[in-house]
Amino acid sequence: MSKVYFIKVSESDPVDTVKAKLTRLIDGSRILDPVAKGDRTAVKMHFGEEGNVGHIEAAYAGIVCGKITRRGGRPFLADTNTLYKGRRTNSKDHLKLACEHGFTKESCSAEIIVPDDTKKENVSEVKMAGRFFKSAKVASIFLKANAIVSLAHFKGHMMTGFGGSLKNIGMGCASREGKLAQHSDVTPMVILERCTACEACIKACPADAIFLRDNKAIINPVKCIGCATCIAACVSGAIEVNWESGGSNIQEKMIEYASAVLLKKKGKLAFINFAVKITKECDCLARDDPRIAPDIGIFASTDPVSVDKACYDAAAKAAGKDIFKEVHPRRDGSRQLKCASQLGLGSLDYELIEL
């Protein structure tokens, strides 16, 4: 059984109050004990898409980096580029957006890094014996780090039911090629009677895989990369994934990728989840999603499975129902937790300790 530490936080709390609570959580949980003097420490997080305000504030990342520095570690904040169109598709624009969201070396006391995975030296291939993958392609910067701290916003997700620490590592540390491999059998389909031919999906598709025929959207399965951008773009709910034909495998694929990173860093890991402003979809959407559950607080553990499970359970309790199954009825997020436990990434059993 793993220990998960928790402190109540609301988005209505002033920034200084949240900073003080986060400091108390870090100190009380000793979550950063795995970081030793001289450790080059990757703080993996999401800098937020343009138009989305659900991401973790730069001020809170600065608290984490400051604590690492005081332990003698050498922190840097990092994320990888995306498959979908937007300002996080390439490193130059991604870094500029991060800066606009307040993530700078001065504000966070750490270097901000988004590796360019078009350069071979920035991508490593990790051999593995998974059900889906025999190798995983991840950003080298995370493998070269001495320690990893995951700083994740806990929320819903259209493809995996929910996203927390496991998704932050499994999908978030993958190169674009690795992300594509995880999405490779996820081909959306158009429910023709719902399609209004608004062309929003055509404009959003990064692979130019969608076109109109007889005033209805058609997806070319050969060109489709399975990124699900079209699902988020469709305002009429006309695009869905055929989960029976393979879409449900994305959670297990994501966890295999997470194992490629985490199993090599055992004993040098820490996970912090912000279960505040819990939204239906992830922070990749260029919009401000409404809440689907009350604010809960910040959770911390050295076990990614336990910290995600604790957040999932707390969100269900706060909402009075399994809110993620309600908003994503065909995506059972518990699959990623079970798979991660089976691969030895952590425990489904935890002790929740409130500070």
FENWOSUL-V861976 format. One record per residue. N is the residue number from 0. RES is the residue in three letters. NEAR is the number of other C-alpha atoms within 10 Angstrom. Layout:
BEGIN
n=(N:N)
res=(RES:RES)
near=(NEAR:NEAR)
END
This chain:
BEGIN
n=(0:1:2:3:4:5:6:7:8:9:10:11:12:13:14:15:16:17:18:19:20:21:22:23:24:25:26:27:28:29:30:31:32:33:34:35:36:37:38:39:40:41:42:43:44:45:46:47:48:49:50:51:52:53:54:55:56:57:58:59:60:61:62:63:64:65:66:67:68:69:70:71:72:73:74:75:76:77:78:79:80:81:82:83:84:85:86:87:88:89:90:91:92:93:94:95:96:97:98:99:100:101:102:103:104:105:106:107:108:109:110:111:112:113:114:115:116:117:118:119:120:121:122:123:124:125:126:127:128:129:130:131:132:133:134:135:136:137:138:139:140:141:142:143:144:145:146:147:148:149:150:151:152:153:154:155:156:157:158:159:160:161:162:163:164:165:166:167:168:169:170:171:172:173:174:175:176:177:178:179:180:181:182:183:184:185:186:187:188:189:190:191:192:193:194:195:196:197:198:199:200:201:202:203:204:205:206:207:208:209:210:211:212:213:214:215:216:217:218:219:220:221:222:223:224:225:226:227:228:229:230:231:232:233:234:235:236:237:238:239:240:241:242:243:244:245:246:247:248:249:250:251:252:253:254:255:256:257:258:259:260:261:262:263:264:265:266:267:268:269:270:271:272:273:274:275:276:277:278:279:280:281:282:283:284:285:286:287:288:289:290:291:292:293:294:295:296:297:298:299:300:301:302:303:304:305:306:307:308:309:310:311:312:313:314:315:316:317:318:319:320:321:322:323:324:325:326:327:328:329:330:331:332:333:334:335:336:337:338:339:340:341:342:343:344:345:346:347:348:349:350:351:352:353:354)
res=(MET:SER:LYS:VAL:TYR:PHE:ILE:LYS:VAL:SER:GLU:SER:ASP:PRO:VAL:ASP:THR:VAL:LYS:ALA:LYS:LEU:THR:ARG:LEU:ILE:ASP:GLY:SER:ARG:ILE:LEU:ASP:PRO:VAL:ALA:LYS:GLY:ASP:ARG:THR:ALA:VAL:LYS:MET:HIS:PHE:GLY:GLU:GLU:GLY:ASN:VAL:GLY:HIS:ILE:GLU:ALA:ALA:TYR:ALA:GLY:ILE:VAL:CYS:GLY:LYS:ILE:THR:ARG:ARG:GLY:GLY:ARG:PRO:PHE:LEU:ALA:ASP:THR:ASN:THR:LEU:TYR:LYS:GLY:ARG:ARG:THR:ASN:SER:LYS:ASP:HIS:LEU:LYS:LEU:ALA:CYS:GLU:HIS:GLY:PHE:THR:LYS:GLU:SER:CYS:SER:ALA:GLU:ILE:ILE:VAL:PRO:ASP:ASP:THR:LYS:LYS:GLU:ASN:VAL:SER:GLU:VAL:LYS:MET:ALA:GLY:ARG:PHE:PHE:LYS:SER:ALA:LYS:VAL:ALA:SER:ILE:PHE:LEU:LYS:ALA:ASN:ALA:ILE:VAL:SER:LEU:ALA:HIS:PHE:LYS:GLY:HIS:MET:MET:THR:GLY:PHE:GLY:GLY:SER:LEU:LYS:ASN:ILE:GLY:MET:GLY:CYS:ALA:SER:ARG:GLU:GLY:LYS:LEU:ALA:GLN:HIS:SER:ASP:VAL:THR:PRO:MET:VAL:ILE:LEU:GLU:ARG:CYS:THR:ALA:CYS:GLU:ALA:CYS:ILE:LYS:ALA:CYS:PRO:ALA:ASP:ALA:ILE:PHE:LEU:ARG:ASP:ASN:LYS:ALA:ILE:ILE:ASN:PRO:VAL:LYS:CYS:ILE:GLY:CYS:ALA:THR:CYS:ILE:ALA:ALA:CYS:VAL:SER:GLY:ALA:ILE:GLU:VAL:ASN:TRP:GLU:SER:GLY:GLY:SER:ASN:ILE:GLN:GLU:LYS:MET:ILE:GLU:TYR:ALA:SER:ALA:VAL:LEU:LEU:LYS:LYS:LYS:GLY:LYS:LEU:ALA:PHE:ILE:ASN:PHE:ALA:VAL:LYS:ILE:THR:LYS:GLU:CYS:ASP:CYS:LEU:ALA:ARG:ASP:ASP:PRO:ARG:ILE:ALA:PRO:ASP:ILE:GLY:ILE:PHE:ALA:SER:THR:ASP:PRO:VAL:SER:VAL:ASP:LYS:ALA:CYS:TYR:ASP:ALA:ALA:ALA:LYS:ALA:ALA:GLY:LYS:ASP:ILE:PHE:LYS:GLU:VAL:HIS:PRO:ARG:ARG:ASP:GLY:SER:ARG:GLN:LEU:LYS:CYS:ALA:SER:GLN:LEU:GLY:LEU:GLY:SER:LEU:ASP:TYR:GLU:LEU:ILE:GLU:LEU)
near=(11:18:19:27:25:27:17:17:19:16:14:11:10:10:13:11:13:21:18:12:18:26:16:14:22:21:13:13:21:15:20:24:16:18:26:17:13:13:20:20:26:25:26:25:23:21:30:23:23:20:13:17:18:26:21:22:16:17:17:19:22:21:19:23:25:18:17:25:19:10:16:15:21:24:28:22:27:22:28:26:26:23:23:20:14:18:20:25:17:19:20:14:15:25:23:14:18:23:16:12:19:15:24:19:14:10:14:22:20:23:15:20:18:20:23:19:21:13:8:10:12:14:24:20:15:18:12:15:10:17:9:16:15:12:17:27:20:30:28:21:19:25:20:13:18:19:25:30:28:24:25:27:27:31:28:26:22:21:26:25:25:28:25:28:28:29:23:23:29:25:26:26:28:32:27:24:17:24:26:18:22:28:25:18:20:25:23:24:18:19:15:14:8:12:19:15:20:15:17:15:26:21:14:20:24:20:16:15:16:21:17:13:9:7:13:17:24:20:21:16:15:8:13:21:26:24:22:23:20:25:22:18:19:20:14:13:13:20:23:17:20:16:17:9:11:14:20:20:21:22:28:22:25:28:27:29:32:26:23:25:22:23:13:11:16:15:15:20:24:24:28:30:26:25:28:25:25:23:23:21:26:25:27:22:19:17:14:15:18:12:16:19:23:19:21:22:21:25:29:32:27:27:25:31:27:29:33:31:21:25:24:23:14:19:25:17:15:14:15:10:13:15:21:28:17:12:16:19:11:18:21:17:22:18:18:26:23:18:19:24:18:12:14:12:23:21:20:20:16:19:13:17:13:13:12)
END
